Amino acid sequence: MRKSVFALLCFLLLLPVTPVAHADAYNAKPKLVVILVIDQFRGDYLDRYRDALTTPNGFNLFLKKGAYFNSCYYDYANTKTAPGHATIGTGAYTNGHGIGSNEWWDLSRNTDHVISAVEDERYRLVGTFDDLSALQPPPAPRPTDPRIGSSPRNLLATTLGDEVRLATQGKARLYGVSLKDRAAILPSGQTANGAFWIDNATGRFVTSTYYMPQLPDWATRFNKGPRIAQAVKEAGLEETTQFYALVGRTPAANSYELDFTRALIDNEKLGQNDVADVLTVSLSANDILGHQLGPDSDNEREMVIGLDHDLDSFFTYLDHKIGLANVMVAFTADHGIAPIPSHSARLGIASARLDLDDFTSAINKTLNDRFSPGKNVKFFLPTQELPNIALDPRAFAELKVSEQDAEQAVVDAVPAAIEKLGTPPSPPLKLTTIEANLKYNESRVDADPAIAFLRSRLDLAAGKIPNTEFGRRIANSYTDHGGWYVMVIPTAYQMESLANIQTTHFSPWSYDRHVPLGFFGKDFFPGYYRQQVAPVDIAATFASILGVNAPSASVGHVLTQVLRPVTETTPK
């Protein structure tokens, strides 16, 4: 018996383990690294619509041919586009990469409006105005000047692409593409050869003088060619001066963006270098649609199925152009999305909308009663968005009130202000198909708004946060961008009322943090994995495979459970 067992063990040890050749960025193994981000693509979508995903190289590239994790969650609260893309690229959270929101107040740079996460008045846009020479000096910044450029100036950490560029002394090429500037710029990083996004009105791809003085000839040809008109037609429109808002919310935007990406790969010869090149692609259409119609609409299902076909076409193109054996891909999303509050409320969830204007007005009155009786001082900056309520330090300075006293006064005033708010009427539902298909219990009473977490910026900076998993997510979300503020997080399934959209994302709740995570490449064991992982693990895992440093603030883990053994285990 013992001899039989010994013989069996010897036989098993002799079985091949399918090792792979040692991958490294220095010898173009792989030739091209692709980080694919689908904006607002919640982690349950591929399970929900899996039976309809039929193409071989669309989502099945990850579900059947790659390594796919269905329990991937961000470990922070800043679940918005700019922080999410920065997190994917850097392998860090806001407290490491510095990007806390899509936009914030910075009174040292502009007192008229919030600045975006990538806005940079030191540069100018390239490709928007044909009649202006990109070689001219940048214009003096004005609050609404469309010529103000963009850059990664606020990104405090390197990205995976930056580290590949550093390791190869700049030989590797690094590009980012998206409909949105922040989604093209932040995941690619500080050393990118180029980042491209669209002019919202025309749909033309543009860039910034941070990257280049003028558009490459191939990009100009693309913009002047028939592709924009074709995308407008595919979106069911005659013509439009609102390309981003109208075409951008349709599947036509995905195929349009991927066609531009093909032109980039062809003309910049990505994947044809003697070192590994890096490309980040963020598809924005899902986010534009999702805000308007919610995650449970028939349109969302159609968007996912259409994207499956577009990705199949794109990855088949890469197979013909470079060979999928020479490509390594990660696929994820920058954040999830909440259900439309009126939908979840009618199913019995304590959902509600919070009117920020009424909320801040009630607090402002309390602050006036305390600091300036009989007056109507405006203690808040005009543009507000959860989770951070922005105070105007100038108003408090005139009254000689410190930041600590000002923020604490707001914290003290919140409970009474929230009690005064009933649930405001929900906006009219635009999706009659959902109304027709769901059977609601109309007798249920809508919940009132409620606050789950409340802290001043100074308390956040001092680490006065619960020592819990929830507290860790809050700590990972800290940034001093935004000046004086108070973090206000409503309870789950509640959000502020926002014009022209039905739902949003910004919170530490699971539906906003849950995203897909898939890998494809010869270094990965195919399989469907249920371990809980995080998007920060992408940069750490890819850096390990490529043999480069992890990004400077990376906190992710190398996902060794999906990596094949290598034939080379010693340094070169």
N, C-alpha and C positions, 0 to 999 in steps of 0.2 A: 504493500500500500504506500509506504513512504517513498519507494523508488518511483512509483507512478506519479505521485505528487511532485517529486523532484524533477522528473522528466517534463511534466507539464509546465512547471515554472521556467525551466530552461527554454522550452519552446516559446513561451510567451515573451521572454526576454529577447529572443531572436527576431520577433516580429518587427517590421519597420514602423517607425513613429512619424513618418512623413515630415522629416526635417526640411527646412527651407534654407536657401542661401542667406548669408548674413546681409541684412539690409542696412544701408547707410546712405546718408545724403551726399557724401563726398564722391560717390561713384555712380550716381543716378540710379540707385536701387531703393525705391522706385524712381521712375523718371518724373512723375508728376504726383503731387500730393494735393488732393481736393478736399476742402472743408465746405460741405453743403449745409446751408441753414435755410429752413423754411419758416418764415416769420409767422408767429402765432399758430404753430402746429402742435396741438395738444397731444400728449403721450398716449391717449386711448384711441386716436383716430385709426391707426393701422389695424388694431384689433377689431374695431367697430366695422370697418369697411373692407376687411381682408378678403372676403369672398369675391369682391368686385375688382381686386387688383390682379390682373391676369397677364401682364406683360413680363417677359423674362428679365429685362434689365431696368425696370422701373424700381418700385419699392421692393420687389422680390430680389433685387441685387443684394439687399441687406437681409430680408426675411428668410430667403432660401439659400443664397450663395454666400452670405456674409455672417457676421456675428451681430445679433440684434438683442438689445436690452429693452424690455417693456416697463421697467421700473426705474426710470431715470428722473431724478428730481434736483432742481436747483436748491442749494442750501442757504438761500438768502431771501430777502423780502423785496428787493428792487426789480421785480419781474417786468421790466420794460425793454424796449427795443435796444436802446444804446447800451445800458448795462449788460444785457444778455449777450450781445455781440462782442462786447469787450471781454466778458467772462469766457466765452468760447475761445477767443483768440489767445488770451493771456493765461488761462487756467487759474485765474484768481477771481475773487469777488470784489465788490465795490471798495472794501477797506484795503484792497491790494492794488487795484487798477485805477481807482479814483472816479470812475464814471457812475454817478448815482441816479441819473435820470436822463430823459431825452433832452431836457432843457432845464435851466435854472436861472435864478437872478444872480447877477454879478454886477453890483453897482459901481465897481471900479472900472468896468468896461462899457457899461451901458445902463442908463437910468430910465430908458423909455420902454424897454421890452426885455423879456427873458432872452438869454442867449442859448443857442443849441449846444449840444455836447461836442460838436465838431466845428462850430462857427469860428472863423479866424479872420479878423479884419486886416491882418498883415498880408493876406493873399487875396486873389480874386478868382472868380470862376472863369473857366476856359471852355468855349464852345457854345455859350448861350447867345452871345451877340456877334453876328457876323461882321458888323460894321465897326467893331472895336478891336484894336490890335492888342493881343495878349501880352505884347512886349512893352506896353506902356506901364508906367508905375501904377500901383493899385490906387484907386480913388480914396479920398477921405471917407471913412466909414459914416454912413447915415443909418438911422434905425431901420428903414425899409429898403435899403439899397440892395437890389438883387445881384449886384456884382461882387458882394463880399464873399470870399472864398471859404474853404473848409480845410481842416487838417486834423491830425491826431494830437494836437497840442495838449489836450487835457488827459491823455492816456499816460498813466504813471508807470506802466510796466511794459516789458517787451512781450511780443506774441511769439507763437511757434514760428511763423514766417520770418520774424526778425531774427530769431536764433539760427534758423537755417541760413539766412543771409550773412550773419556774423560768422558762422562756422565755415562758410565757403568763401570768405573775403569778398562778398558781394557778387560772386559768380551766379548764384541761384537767383532766379527771377521770381518776383512776388507781386501779385495783382489781386485786387478786390473788385467785385461787381455786385451791384444791387440797383433797385429803383430808388432806394433811399441813400443819402450821403453817409449817414452814420453807420448804416449796415454794410457799406462798401469799405469805409475807412477803418473802423475800429477792429474788426477781426483780422484784417490784413496786417495792420501795425504801422510802426513809425518809419520803417525802412523800405516801404513798398515802392516798386518802380512806378506803379500807377494805381489809382482807384477811380472807378467810373460809376456814375449814377445819372438819373435823368433830370432834365428840366421839367418841372411839374406841368407846365402849360403845354409844351410842344411834344414831349416824349423824347427829345433828342438827348443822347448821352453826353454828359459834360464831365469835367474834372476841375482841378484847381492848380494854380501856379505853384502850390507846394510840391507838386509832382512833375510838372512840365509846363513850358511856356505856351504851348499850343497843342491842340489835339493831333494825334498821329493821323497821317493821311488816310489810313484804313478806317479810322473812326469817323472822320469827316465824310468819307464815301458812304459809310453805313447810314449816317444821319441824313444824307441827301438822297439816298436810294429809296426804293418803294416800301421798305419794311414798316415804317411808321404808319403809312396809309393802310397797309395790309392789316396791321394790328387793330387799327380803328375799325376797319370793316369786320374783322373777326369778332370784335366786341359788340357788333350790332349797331354801330353808330355811323352816321354819314360823315361828320367831321367834328372836331372838338378842340377847344382851347383849354380843356381840363383833362389832359391825358392821364395824369396820375390818379385823379379822383374817379374818372369814369372808365377808362380802359384798364386802369390799375387794379380794379376790383374783379376782373374777369380772368378766365384761364388764358385769354389772349396775351395778357401781360407776361405770363410765365414763358410762353414760347418765344415771345419777343425778346425777353431778357436772355434766354438761353441761346438764341441766334446771335445776339451781340457777343456772348461769351465764346461761341464758336469762332467768330471773327477775330476775337482777341487771341485765342489759342493759335489759330492759323497764322496770323500776321506777326505775333510776337514769338512764335515758334516755341511755345511752352511744351515741355516734355521732350525737347530735342536738344537738350544741353548735356554737358558731361557731369553735371551735378543735378540734384533734385530741384525742381521748381515747385512753387507753392501757389495755389489759387484758392481764394475764398469766393463763394457765390451765395448770395442771400436772395431768395425769392420772396418778394414782398406782397404779392397779390392776395395771398391767404389772409394776411393781417387786415388789409383794407376791407375785404369782404366780411371778415369775421366780426369786426367792430359794428358793422351796419346790420348784419343779419343773424349774428350769433353762431355758436358752434353746433347747433342741432338742426340747422336748416337743410332743406334739400339742396340748396345751392352749395353748401359746404361739402356735401357728399359728391356733387358733380365736380367741384373744384379738386378734390382729392383724386378722383378717378381720372380727370383730365391731366392732372400733374403726373400721375403714374405713366401715362402715355408720353408726356413730354420728357420725363426723365429717361424712359426707355429709349427714346430717340437720341437723347444727349449722350447717354452712356454707350449706346451702340456706335455713335459717332466717335467717341473716345477710343473704343475698341478698334475701329478701322484706322484711326489717326495715329494712335500711340500703342494700342494693345492694352487691354484691361489687365493683363499680367504685369504691366509696367506702371499701373496706377494704384494708388492707395487713397481710399475715400473714407471720410467720416460724415455722418448725416445726423443732424439734430435740429432743434428749434431754439429760439431766443427766449421764449416764454409760452405759457399756455393761455387760457382764456376762461372767464366765468360764464355760466349760462346767463341768458337774459333774465334779469331779476323777476319780471312779471311771470315768466314761465316757471321758474323754480318755486316762486311763491305759491302759485296755484297748485303745485304738487305737494305743498305742505312745508317747504323749506322756509326758514325765517329770513327771507330776502327783503331788501329795502333799498331805496335810493336816498342819498343824502344831498340836499341842496346846499352846495358850498357857499353860495352868496348869502343865503339866510343864516347859515351856520357862522360864518365869519362876521356877519353884521351883528349877530347877537353877542359874540365875544367882544367885538369892537365897542359896543355900547357899555359892556361891563368894564372894559379898560378905560373908557372915558370917565365913567363914574369914579374910577379909582385914581386915575392920574391927572385928569383934566376936567373936573366937574363943570357942567354947563356948556361944554364945547363939543365939537364933532371932529376930533382929530382922526385921521385915517391911519391906523396903526398897522395895516396890512398892505402889502404890495398888490397891485391890481390883478395880476394873473395868478391864479391858484390851481393846484392840482395835487390830489392825494398821492403819496402819503405825507408829504411835508408841507405844512402851512407856513408860508414865508412872511416874516415880519419886516416892517420897514424901519431899519435902525435909525434913520434920520428923524423920524417922528419921536422916537424915544429919547434920542440925544438932546433934542430941544428941551425936553422936560427933565434932562439929567437922570434918566432911568438906565441902569446897566442892562447888559444882555441877560445876565442871570435873573434879575428881577422881572424883566420884560417877559422872558420865556416862561418863568414860573407863574406869572400872572395869567398867561394864556392857558397853561395847564390847569390852573385853578378854575378858570372860567368855562372849560369845556363841558363838564358834567351838566351844568345848568343850561348851557346852550343846546346840548343834544336833546335834553328833555323837552325843549320848546318845539322841536321839530317832529311833526307827524310824518308819515310816509307821503311824500308828494305824489301827485298823480303820475302814473307811468305814461310815457309817450305812446301815441297810437302805434300798435303793432303793424309792421309792414308785411309780415309773412303770413298771409291768410292760410297757407297750406299747413303751417304749424297749428294755427287755431283750429283748423278743421280736423286735424288728425289726433290731437291730444284731448283727452277727456278730463276737464278740470273740475275740482270741487269748488264751486263759486261761493260756498258758504264760509270758507275759511277767511279769517281776518288778516289783512296784511300786517307784517311786523313793523315796529317802529325802528328807526336807526339806532344802532348801539355801537359803542366803542370797545374794542378788545385790547388796544395797547396805546399808551400815551406817554411820550417822553420829550423833554427839551433837548435841543442839540447839545448843550453843555453836559447834560447828564449822559447822553449817548457817548460823547467824547471821553467822559470820565469812566466809562464802562459800567454805569449804574443800570445794569440790565440783569434780569433773572438768569441764574445759572441753569438753564434748561435748554432743550433743543430749540424751542421757540426763541429763547434769548440769544442763542448762537446765530440764528438766522438774522436777527436784528443787528447783532454786532457785526456780522459780515456785510451789512448794508450801509455802514456809516461812511459819510463823507462830509467834509466841511464846505464843499461846494453848495452854494445857495444862501450863504450868509447866515442870518439869524432865522431859525425855524423851529417848529415843533412837529414831531412825527405823530400822526393820527392814523391809526389803522382800525377801520370798522370791523365788526365781527364777520365771519365767513358769509359769502353770498350777498354781501352788501357793498355798495360803491357809490361814488358821487354821480349826480346827474350831469351828463355831458351833452352838448348840442349835437344833433344829427347822428348820434350813434346810440346803439341799444345796449351795448355791453363793453367791458374793458378789462384790463389786467394791470396789476400794480402791487399785489399783496403777497404775504407769506403763506397763503392757503394753498392746499395741494393742487387745486385745479389750475392755478397760475404757475406753479413750479414744475408740473409734470410735463415732460417732453420726451420724444423718442430719442434713442441713441443706437445708431447702427454703424458697423465698420465693414468695409470690403477691401480685400487685398490678400496676397498670397501669405502674408504673415499671420492671418487670423484663422482660427478654427471656426468653420460655419456652425451655427447653432442658435437656438432661441433661449436666451438667458434671463433668469428672473431675479438675480441678485440686484440689490439697490445700488445704483451708481449715480454719478453726477456729470454734467457737462464739463466741469473742470478737469475730468479725467482724460479728455481728448488730447489736450496739449501735452500732458505728462506721458501718455501712452505713445503718441507719435514721436515725441522727442527721444524716448527710449529706443524705439525702433530705428530711428534715423541716426542715432548716435550723436545727438547734439544736446546742449544744455537745455533743461526745461526753462520756460520763460521766467523772467527775474522774480516775479511774485507768485509763481505757481504753487497751488496747494493741492493739486489733484494727485490721484494714485495711478500707477501703471496697472492696467487691467490684464495682469498676467494670466488670468484664467482663460482668456480667449486667444493667447499668443502661442503660435507653434514654436517648438524648439528650433534652434538654428544650428547649422553645421559648423559655424565658426563661433567659438566661445572665448577666444583670446583676442586682445587688441591687435590691430594691424601693425 
